[in-house]
Amino acid sequence: MSDTIDTLHTDFLVLGSGIAGLRAALGLARHGQVLVVTKDQPSESNTGYAQGGVAVAMGADDDTALHLEDTLRAGAGIVSRPAAQVLVEEGPERIRELASWGARFDREEGRYHFTREGAHSRNRVLHALGDATGWEMVRALLDKAHRTSAVAVRSFACSTDLLVEARRVAGCRFLGEEGRETAVLARATLLATGGAGRVFAETTNPPVATGDGVAMALRAGAALLDMEFVQFHPTALAVPGAPRFLVSEAVRGEGAFLRNRAGDRFTDELAARDQVARAIARENREGRGPVALDLRHLDPERVRARFPRIVATCLRYGIDATRLPVPVTPAAHYVMGGVASDLHGRSTMRGLYAAGEAAGNGVHGANRLASNSLLEGLVFGARAAEAMVADDAGPPVSPLPEREKGRGEGPAASSAASAENAPDSLREQLQRRCWDALGLERDGAALADLQRWLEGRRASAPTRPAGRAAAEDRNLLDVAWAMATSARFREESRGSHFRTDFPHPEDRFRGHTLLEAGAARLVDVEAPVREGARC
C-alpha cells in the first residue's frame, strides 16, 4: 500500500448492489452522480438468492390492511406500525414500477400469480421465473442502472471504514481488486450492504454476507437496533458436502410436508419461521430427526415448473425432490435489526443512511413475515434516496483529513482472499461459537462467555485491515459482538430470540433494543428512531 491513497468524489455514495442499493441509486441519479460500490460482482447479494417471492397486497382478495395485520402478528408485538404501514401501502406502486422497468413476474391467464407462505392470511407472494424472484428483480434493476449515465458501479471493492468528520459521515474507504486503498468523498452515503449470515456456521447466505455496513456504522459511532433478532430459516438443504441452499418457504406454501425420521408430521408447516425452525431443532435434539421435506404427494410437473432452481440443485446432490424426501435443517437467514434508522433511512449520524437488510427501522419486529424483505428493499431504498437529496448539506470536507492519509497496517492482500480456507481459522471459531451461543436457543451464561471471547478478539483486530479477508473478519467480530450484547440484554423470549433461561415474553421488554456507545437500552415500539432525529 502506498503512502497516500486514491481519492474519488461523487455526489452520492451507495454501498451495496442488492435491491435496496440499486433502487436508491436510480432515485438519486436524477439529482447528481451516483457511485455504487460492491465488493463482488454486482449481481452477488442476498437479493439474488431470494427464491420464494415478494409479498405485496395486489391480489383480488387482498388489501394492505390485511398485509399490515399479518406483518404485525409475525413480529411478536414489537413491529413499528408506522414502518409497516409504509411498507405495505407503498409496496404495490414500487412493484408496478419495477415491472415497468422490465421485471418479469409470473402470470396465469394474464394476471399476476400469487402464492402463500407461512403466517400470511392470503395468497400475496408474487414470484418470478418460478423460484428466481430475487435474481429477476435485481436483473431488472441492474439493467436500468447500466442504462443510466449518472450511475457508476465499482465492483470487487471491499469497503473498510466510513470517513467521519465532526459527527458527519463524509464517505468511505475501500480496498480495490488489486488491494489498493481508495477514499470516496460524498454528500451522502447509503449503507445497503445486506445481511450478516456468515456470523454463523449454518447459513443460507452467500459468502459476501459479513455484515460490513452494520460493522462500519458501529465503529463510526452510529446506533444499531434489534441486533438480537436473527431469523433462522427452517428449511436449508442438509446434504453432506452441499452448501446450505435455501429450500424456499414457498415449497411448503404449495403443500409440502415436514416429516421426522418416523415419517410423522410434527408441526404446522405454515406457522411463523421461528416456530417451525425450533420445532425442527426439537425433533433433532430429541432423537426423532433427521427431518425432511416431503413433496412426493404433489404433482411432479407442477413442482418442476414452480421450483426449477430448487429441483435442479437437489438433483445435483443426488435427490430427486419429486420422488425422495429432501433433508433439511434450520440455518441463519436474515437479520431483522441493523443500523438504527427512521422511515426515510436516516441514521443517527448526519450524512449516513441505511436501507434493506442493513437497516433497523422496526419494520420486522422480532420476526420478519416471509417475503417482506424484497419489498422492504424497494420501498425503503426509494425513501432513503429521497431523504439523501432533501437533506443535502453540500460537499463533504475536502481534501481528505490528514489522519486518513496514513499507511495501512501491512501489505494489502488480494480482495478475493478468503480467511475461511484456513484450518481452524478465526472465522471458523467465531462461526461455531456463534452458532452454539447465538443460534436457535440462547442462555445468559453462554452469551456472556461469547461476549468475552469476542471482546478479546476485537481488541487485537487490525484497525486498517490488509485485504478483504481481514476486513470481513473484523466486521464479523463487530457484528457478532453487537448481536451477543443485545441478546444478553433482552432477558425474555420473543419471536426469533429464544432464551432458555427466560422462556417467555416479558412486558418490560416490549420495545426495540437500541445499542449505542457500547450500551443497550429499550426504545419506543412505534418510533424507534424518530423522523429526522439524531441521537
VOGU-3710 file (C-alpha; in Angstrom, 3 decimals, decimal comma):
1> msdtidtlht> 0,000/0,000/0,000  1,410/3,399/-0,936  1,885/6,290/1,489  -1,143/8,056/0,007  -4,475/6,672/-1,059  -6,534/7,399/-4,117  -9,395/9,851/-3,599  -12,662/9,956/-5,547  -15,519/12,444/-5,346  -19,180/11,789/-6,067
11> dflvlgsgia> -22,481/13,336/-5,124  -23,997/10,200/-3,646  -22,287/7,019/-2,466  -24,223/3,740/-2,288  -22,538/0,769/-0,629  -24,115/-2,458/-1,871  -25,722/-3,589/-5,130  -28,732/-5,513/-3,860  -32,311/-4,397/-4,297  -32,173/-1,549/-1,751
21> glraalglar> -28,930/-0,083/-3,047  -29,882/-0,236/-6,715  -33,349/1,228/-6,161  -31,810/4,067/-4,180  -29,171/4,668/-6,860  -31,844/5,007/-9,534  -33,735/7,516/-7,407  -30,570/9,525/-6,745  -29,491/9,578/-10,382  -31,924/12,400/-11,180
31> hgqvlvvtkd> -30,086/14,645/-8,730  -26,382/14,016/-9,254  -23,654/11,492/-9,854  -24,009/8,197/-8,016  -21,245/5,709/-7,266  -22,343/2,176/-6,292  -19,554/0,255/-4,555  -19,923/-3,512/-4,234  -17,339/-5,998/-3,006  -18,106/-8,714/-5,557
41> qpsesntgya> -19,806/-8,733/-8,936  -22,911/-6,507/-8,836  -25,364/-9,409/-9,022  -23,862/-11,175/-5,970  -26,041/-10,244/-2,999  -28,664/-11,760/-0,737  -31,270/-10,371/-3,138  -30,183/-12,737/-5,883  -30,632/-15,741/-3,594  -34,213/-14,861/-2,614
51> qggvavamga> -36,337/-17,567/-4,181  -39,869/-17,582/-2,815  -41,048/-14,176/-3,894  -42,042/-10,707/-2,796  -45,069/-10,159/-0,548  -47,379/-7,441/-1,840  -51,110/-6,810/-1,413  -52,184/-6,716/-5,056  -54,431/-9,776/-5,293  -58,191/-9,563/-5,855
61> dddtalhled> -58,987/-10,867/-2,356  -56,239/-8,942/-0,557  -55,646/-5,436/0,759  -52,916/-3,517/2,581  -54,769/-3,682/5,913  -54,575/-7,490/5,865  -50,897/-7,391/4,898  -50,271/-4,971/7,756  -52,014/-7,203/10,290  -50,050/-10,265/9,173
71> tlragagivs> -46,794/-8,286/9,452  -47,667/-7,065/12,950  -48,664/-10,560/14,084  -45,472/-12,189/12,806  -43,304/-9,552/14,526  -44,298/-10,731/18,029  -45,540/-7,411/19,392  -42,686/-5,057/18,540  -43,206/-4,176/14,885  -43,170/-0,419/14,335
81> rpaaqvlvee> -46,661/0,126/12,907  -45,690/3,329/11,042  -42,829/1,484/9,313  -45,060/-1,468/8,451  -47,721/0,874/7,070  -45,166/2,484/4,805  -44,059/-0,968/3,638  -47,465/-2,358/2,737  -49,002/0,871/1,409  -46,123/1,919/-0,845
91> gperirelas> -45,252/-1,623/-1,897  -47,740/-2,039/-4,764  -46,531/1,089/-6,532  -42,891/0,003/-6,198  -43,758/-3,392/-7,720  -45,640/-1,765/-10,608  -42,657/0,498/-11,147  -40,228/-2,424/-11,237  -42,460/-4,304/-13,677  -42,436/-1,249/-15,938
101> wgarfdreeg> -38,638/-1,425/-15,839  -38,710/-4,971/-17,155  -39,066/-7,349/-14,181  -40,823/-10,488/-15,436  -43,183/-11,539/-12,681  -45,074/-14,790/-13,244  -48,637/-14,666/-14,515  -51,502/-17,085/-15,017  -54,201/-16,226/-17,539  -52,709/-12,769/-17,898
111> ryhftregah> -52,802/-11,862/-14,205  -50,069/-11,881/-11,603  -49,878/-15,256/-9,878  -49,739/-15,129/-6,082  -48,857/-17,961/-3,700  -48,988/-18,279/0,079  -46,194/-18,629/2,614  -46,021/-19,032/6,371  -48,052/-16,621/8,546  -49,789/-14,965/5,556
121> srnrvlhalg> -53,600/-14,908/5,602  -53,839/-14,505/1,824  -52,050/-15,622/-1,315  -49,917/-12,499/-1,764  -46,435/-13,752/-2,608  -45,596/-12,665/-6,145  -42,829/-14,638/-7,829  -40,707/-14,525/-10,959  -39,315/-17,328/-13,144  -40,704/-19,832/-10,668
131> datgwemvra> -38,200/-19,636/-7,813  -35,788/-16,964/-9,079  -37,641/-13,877/-7,872  -34,721/-12,048/-6,263  -32,458/-12,748/-9,212  -35,043/-11,388/-11,662  -35,699/-8,265/-9,596  -32,032/-7,404/-9,281  -31,502/-8,146/-13,003  -34,144/-5,571/-13,918
141> lldkahrtsa> -32,624/-3,003/-11,568  -29,089/-3,633/-12,827  -30,215/-3,339/-16,448  -31,786/0,036/-15,738  -28,751/1,171/-13,727  -26,432/0,261/-16,606  -28,610/2,378/-18,915  -28,492/5,338/-16,506  -25,482/7,541/-17,239  -25,394/9,127/-13,778
151> vavrsfacst> -24,875/5,734/-12,086  -21,398/4,188/-11,976  -20,706/0,788/-10,425  -17,359/-0,108/-8,833  -17,147/-3,903/-8,472  -14,785/-6,026/-6,352  -14,263/-3,149/-3,936  -14,397/-4,049/-0,245  -15,485/-1,156/1,955  -13,461/-0,999/5,161
161> dllvearrva> -14,447/2,123/7,136  -16,651/5,167/6,984  -14,966/8,562/6,854  -16,208/10,789/9,674  -15,644/14,493/10,272  -17,407/16,293/13,155  -20,033/13,529/13,541  -20,838/13,741/9,856  -20,167/10,807/7,537  -18,303/12,109/4,524
171> gcrflgeegr> -17,821/8,880/2,561  -15,867/5,678/2,997  -12,615/3,878/2,378  -12,402/0,702/0,324  -9,850/-1,771/-0,959  -9,930/-2,363/-4,703  -9,424/-5,652/-6,513  -5,651/-5,199/-6,502  -5,576/-4,257/-2,839  -5,051/-0,530/-3,347
181> etavlaratl> -6,898/1,693/-0,897  -9,306/4,347/-2,144  -11,283/7,002/-0,310  -14,615/8,212/-1,679  -15,969/11,573/-0,552  -19,715/12,094/-0,981  -22,517/14,448/0,035  -24,453/11,483/1,434  -23,669/7,800/1,984  -26,136/4,903/1,959
191> latggagrvf> -25,436/1,583/3,649  -27,209/-1,122/1,645  -24,677/-3,850/2,327  -27,146/-6,589/3,207  -27,059/-9,182/5,931  -24,655/-10,975/8,249  -25,497/-14,661/7,974  -21,813/-15,542/7,821  -21,585/-14,880/11,542  -22,997/-18,414/11,889
201> aettnppvat> -21,673/-21,852/10,966  -25,022/-22,716/9,350  -26,444/-20,110/6,976  -28,301/-19,754/3,712  -26,411/-16,533/2,961  -23,674/-16,219/0,307  -20,049/-15,554/1,345  -20,448/-11,771/0,886  -22,923/-11,526/3,814  -20,448/-10,481/6,509
211> gdgvamalra> -22,331/-7,512/7,991  -19,936/-4,927/6,591  -22,235/-1,902/6,668  -23,508/-2,564/10,182  -19,967/-3,045/11,481  -18,692/0,126/9,801  -21,614/2,106/11,258  -20,917/0,715/14,741  -17,261/1,720/14,547  -18,177/5,183/13,278
221> gaalldmefv> -20,490/5,784/16,235  -23,946/5,185/14,751  -26,606/3,436/16,822  -27,797/-0,084/15,976  -31,266/-1,520/16,517  -32,577/-5,005/17,371  -29,372/-6,888/16,620  -30,500/-9,861/18,731  -33,252/-10,751/16,276  -31,823/-13,158/13,715
231> qfhptalavp> -34,224/-15,237/11,657  -33,314/-18,879/11,188  -34,936/-20,309/8,092  -36,418/-23,729/8,855  -35,524/-25,465/5,602  -31,988/-25,318/4,261  -30,727/-28,296/2,278  -28,931/-30,697/4,653  -26,797/-32,925/2,430  -23,152/-33,685/3,304
241> gaprflvsea> -20,859/-31,676/1,054  -23,637/-29,358/-0,143  -23,977/-25,687/0,800  -26,945/-24,753/2,967  -29,018/-23,980/-0,106  -32,365/-22,415/0,772  -35,390/-24,605/0,095  -37,953/-21,853/-0,174  -40,897/-21,476/2,168  -42,976/-21,347/-0,986
251> vrgegaflrn> -42,458/-25,128/-1,267  -44,419/-25,547/1,966  -46,872/-22,974/0,675  -47,562/-25,286/-2,263  -48,370/-28,121/0,141  -45,104/-29,888/1,052  -44,978/-31,577/4,472  -42,264/-31,720/7,114  -41,687/-35,247/8,415  -39,408/-36,682/11,082
261> ragdrftdel> -37,450/-39,925/10,840  -40,604/-41,969/11,573  -42,420/-40,229/8,741  -44,705/-38,266/11,066  -45,690/-34,637/10,600  -44,881/-32,714/13,775  -45,685/-29,028/13,190  -47,817/-26,609/11,199  -45,676/-26,120/8,110  -47,062/-22,617/7,557
271> aardqvarai> -46,508/-21,288/11,079  -44,067/-18,409/11,604  -40,477/-19,245/10,743  -39,142/-19,141/14,292  -41,767/-21,656/15,418  -41,094/-24,068/12,563  -37,307/-23,784/12,959  -37,453/-24,565/16,683  -39,829/-27,457/16,042  -37,278/-28,984/13,655
281> arenregrgp> -34,464/-28,397/16,144  -36,551/-30,104/18,839  -37,098/-33,192/16,665  -33,347/-33,425/16,074  -32,442/-32,838/19,712  -34,899/-35,446/20,998  -33,716/-38,133/18,583  -36,602/-38,028/16,109  -34,562/-36,479/13,326  -33,295/-36,012/10,780
291> valdlrhldp> -36,170/-34,003/9,314  -37,101/-33,988/5,645  -39,403/-32,004/3,386  -41,832/-34,282/1,558  -43,100/-33,227/-1,897  -43,927/-36,703/-3,162  -47,689/-36,213/-2,930  -47,541/-33,108/-5,152  -47,856/-33,102/-8,931  -44,250/-33,627/-10,146
301> ervrarfpri> -44,697/-31,496/-13,251  -46,083/-28,674/-11,144  -43,119/-28,960/-8,761  -40,597/-28,860/-11,628  -42,295/-25,861/-13,231  -42,758/-23,919/-9,991  -39,338/-24,613/-8,443  -36,828/-25,215/-11,248  -33,774/-23,981/-9,311  -34,612/-25,967/-6,199
311> vatclrygid> -35,277/-29,165/-8,160  -32,056/-28,728/-10,168  -29,963/-28,073/-7,055  -31,356/-31,101/-5,251  -30,649/-33,259/-8,320  -27,067/-32,006/-8,322  -26,683/-33,586/-4,879  -28,447/-36,833/-5,748  -32,016/-36,079/-4,646  -34,995/-36,062/-6,984
321> atrlpvpvtp> -37,348/-33,878/-4,932  -40,400/-35,277/-6,729  -39,538/-38,855/-5,676  -37,461/-38,596/-2,482  -37,773/-36,618/0,778  -35,420/-33,620/0,892  -33,342/-33,488/4,112  -33,474/-30,015/5,689  -32,114/-28,137/8,680  -32,554/-24,639/10,132
331> aahyvmggva> -29,911/-22,089/9,159  -29,295/-18,390/9,791  -31,131/-16,482/7,107  -31,950/-12,854/7,884  -31,073/-10,169/10,446  -34,173/-8,200/11,480  -32,064/-5,444/13,046  -29,347/-3,222/11,667  -28,288/0,412/11,562  -30,917/2,339/13,536
341> sdlhgrstmr> -32,822/4,457/11,019  -36,041/6,401/10,636  -38,720/5,933/7,986  -36,530/7,621/5,386  -33,363/5,699/6,175  -31,690/8,464/8,213  -29,248/7,036/10,744  -28,220/8,714/13,994  -25,294/10,378/12,189  -25,528/13,173/9,625
351> glyaageaag> -24,724/12,110/6,094  -25,334/8,402/6,783  -28,402/6,440/5,649  -29,366/2,772/5,630  -31,841/0,624/3,710  -32,621/-3,044/3,217  -31,288/-5,753/5,496  -28,502/-3,492/6,783  -31,111/-1,117/8,264  -33,009/-1,367/11,527
361> ngvhganrla> -36,230/0,632/11,425  -38,506/-1,737/13,330  -40,500/-2,881/10,309  -39,932/-6,587/11,051  -40,105/-6,545/14,837  -38,869/-9,784/16,371  -39,597/-11,991/13,372  -39,903/-10,986/9,715  -43,004/-12,051/7,826  -41,972/-14,293/4,932
371> snslleglvf> -41,159/-12,470/1,675  -41,371/-8,969/3,169  -37,628/-8,437/2,679  -37,596/-7,769/-1,072  -40,457/-5,314/-0,682  -38,577/-3,590/2,140  -35,559/-3,092/-0,120  -37,644/-1,463/-2,850  -39,738/0,749/-0,582  -37,065/1,963/1,800
381> garaaeamva> -34,374/2,180/-0,881  -36,598/4,668/-2,708  -37,350/6,549/0,517  -33,681/6,771/1,512  -32,859/8,319/-1,860  -35,497/10,999/-1,289  -34,026/11,865/2,111  -30,439/11,916/0,827  -31,473/14,569/-1,698  -33,700/16,550/0,662
391> ddagppvspl> -31,123/16,656/3,492  -28,236/17,706/1,249  -25,738/19,706/3,320  -23,311/20,314/0,475  -19,994/18,661/-0,344  -18,014/16,998/2,434  -14,855/18,437/3,898  -12,087/18,284/1,305  -9,295/17,445/0,982  -9,309/14,227/2,992
401> perekgrgeg> -8,335/14,819/6,649  -4,683/14,120/7,319  -5,445/11,200/9,600  -6,988/9,352/6,636  -3,832/9,645/4,500  -1,667/7,276/6,505  -0,179/3,978/5,519  -2,229/0,857/6,231  -1,067/-1,895/8,520  0,953/-4,208/6,335
411> paassaasae> 0,691/-5,122/2,653  -2,798/-5,411/1,217  -3,837/-8,888/0,140  -5,927/-9,683/-2,908  -9,574/-8,757/-2,375  -10,552/-12,278/-3,380  -8,699/-13,851/-0,448  -10,816/-15,802/1,990  -9,990/-16,491/5,619  -12,475/-19,355/5,518
421> napdslreql> -9,932/-21,546/3,706  -7,504/-21,644/6,629  -7,903/-24,611/9,003  -9,466/-23,657/12,325  -9,302/-20,005/11,337  -10,578/-17,131/13,446  -13,656/-17,083/11,245  -14,377/-20,766/11,770  -14,020/-20,356/15,533  -16,350/-17,368/15,501
431> qrrcwdalgl> -18,961/-19,142/13,376  -19,001/-22,246/15,581  -19,184/-20,224/18,782  -21,974/-18,019/17,461  -23,966/-20,997/16,204  -23,752/-22,578/19,663  -24,430/-19,449/21,757  -26,411/-17,185/19,405  -28,343/-19,794/17,452  -31,901/-21,016/17,838
441> erdgaaladl> -31,653/-21,260/21,640  -29,631/-18,973/23,908  -28,860/-18,505/27,588  -27,174/-15,818/29,623  -24,078/-17,772/30,638  -23,233/-18,810/27,074  -23,846/-15,281/25,802  -21,535/-13,843/28,484  -18,784/-16,305/27,507  -19,221/-15,407/23,838
451> qrwlegrras> -19,091/-11,696/24,639  -15,805/-12,080/26,494  -14,277/-14,106/23,662  -15,396/-11,569/21,062  -14,120/-8,613/23,078  -10,689/-10,210/23,307  -10,531/-10,821/19,558  -11,869/-7,355/18,741  -9,152/-5,759/20,849  -6,451/-7,391/18,722
461> aptrpagraa> -8,103/-6,874/15,308  -6,208/-4,558/12,909  -7,599/-1,039/12,589  -6,520/-0,896/8,941  -7,036/-4,450/7,633  -4,812/-5,626/4,809  -7,168/-7,241/2,339  -10,759/-8,376/2,060  -10,458/-11,412/4,316  -9,077/-9,408/7,238
471> aedrnlldva> -11,695/-6,685/6,717  -14,502/-9,240/6,740  -13,142/-10,934/9,865  -13,089/-7,607/11,699  -16,660/-6,905/10,582  -17,862/-10,344/11,684  -16,330/-9,817/15,119  -18,045/-6,441/15,499  -21,448/-7,634/14,290  -21,317/-10,770/16,435
481> wamatsarfr> -20,459/-8,629/19,463  -23,482/-6,392/18,761  -25,718/-9,455/18,441  -24,416/-11,041/21,652  -24,661/-7,788/23,622  -28,238/-7,180/22,514  -29,241/-10,820/23,103  -27,796/-10,790/26,607  -29,628/-7,525/27,372  -33,037/-8,887/26,327
491> eesrgshfrt> -33,946/-11,187/29,214  -37,039/-12,707/27,627  -38,052/-14,834/24,632  -39,729/-13,055/21,743  -40,003/-14,022/18,086  -36,702/-15,309/16,773  -34,910/-14,564/20,074  -35,335/-17,539/22,409  -33,697/-17,643/25,865  -33,885/-20,969/27,679
501> dfphpedrfr> -33,316/-19,084/30,972  -36,127/-16,603/30,168  -38,508/-18,700/28,035  -41,483/-16,308/27,958  -42,164/-12,770/26,681  -41,978/-10,011/29,298  -43,928/-6,746/29,058  -40,944/-4,813/30,379  -39,055/-5,748/27,196  -41,805/-4,695/24,809
511> ghtlleagaa> -39,654/-2,293/22,839  -36,723/-2,162/20,479  -33,131/-2,637/21,614  -31,011/0,390/20,782  -27,265/-0,243/21,009  -25,287/2,977/21,239  -21,885/3,830/22,692  -21,461/0,220/23,738  -24,616/0,054/25,858  -28,108/-1,323/25,154
521> rlvdveapvr> -31,421/0,243/26,140  -35,084/-0,052/25,169  -36,762/2,489/22,889  -40,317/3,087/21,701  -42,039/0,315/19,755  -43,794/2,608/17,293  -40,944/5,009/16,516  -37,556/3,572/17,488  -35,763/6,361/15,585  -37,983/9,413/15,208
531> egarc> -38,195/11,108/11,824  -35,256/13,436/11,303  -33,952/12,955/14,851  -30,283/12,437/15,604  -29,476/10,596/18,814
//
